[in-house]
C-alpha cells in the first residue's frame, strides 16, 4: 500500500529533521522540508503531498497561516498546524485556512500519529462529500423539471436553473426569502393541499403528488400549469429539514412535444419529396409506383414526380378512364 506523503514546514532545521525521522518511523513518507512560507507553497505545488504539517511562526515574509490558506484554497491539500503559540488570536486567524488539526508543541509520538490519521480520514470523507455535492448539483442543473428546496420555515434554500426560469428570479435573490414571495400555487380542482404543498408534505410526512391539478403563479415569471411533487426531507437525526418541490411545466412540455412533432412531420415531407423525385408518378392521381410495380398513395400531387416511362396510369385511373363516357365534340 502506498504510504501517505507528509510535507513538513518548520523553520528550525533540527526540529524538522527529528520530525521527519519520527514520521518515517510511523510509516509515512516525507517528500520535502520547507522553512519559509514561500518554500512551503513551492514544495506543496511541486510534490503534491497528502498533508502539510505547518508551523505557524516561520522565517522570512509571511507566516504559516498565509501559506496554509494558499495551499488549502488553491491546491486543496489539508493542513495541520504545529504551534507553540496557541493563544486565542492566533487560533482565530488560523481557522481561516480551515485546518484539520492543531498540534501544540511539544507533542508526543502517539499524539502526532493520531492527529495525522484523523486529519487524513476527515479529508477523504470531506472530499467524497464534495464530489457527491458536485454530482448532485450538476444533476439538478441538467434536469428539465424545476426543483425548489425550502427549509421547515418555508424559506427558499435552493433553485435549479429550470426553477429560476419558471419563477423569473435568480437563485441568489431567491435564497432566504419565503416561498410565498416567489410563487403561489392555485388548485384547478378542490384539493386543499395544493396552495400550501410544502406544509402539507411536512404535515403528512410523505410524498405529495398533484399531477395536472395546479397552476403556478410566479411573482416575476409566467403563469403555467404544473405537475407538482412535494417530498419532505429529514436530517440525520430524523428531524424535519424542509421540503423538496419538483414542478413539471406542462405548458413547456407541450410546446416541446409540438416542436418534436413538427420535426417528425418535416422529416416525413422530406422523405416524400425524395420519393417524388425518384419514383414514377401517375399523372392523373399522383400515386407512385415502386420497383415491384405496386402503386402507393403518398399524398403526391399529379405532376410532382416523373411520369412512368410507359406513360401508364395506375390501375384505378385506367379503370376510371375506361368507365368514363366518351367526350363529345
FENSUL-V159291 format. One line per field, one symbol per residue. ss: DSSP state (2 for helix, 1 for strand, 0 for the rest). Layout:
ss->???
//
This chain:
ss->00001111100022222222222220001000110122222222222000111110001000022222222222200111111000022222222220000111000022222222222222222222222222222222220001111100001111102222222000222200012222111110000000002222222200011111111111000001111111111100000111111111122222222222222222222222222222011000000110000011000000000010000000222222222000000
//
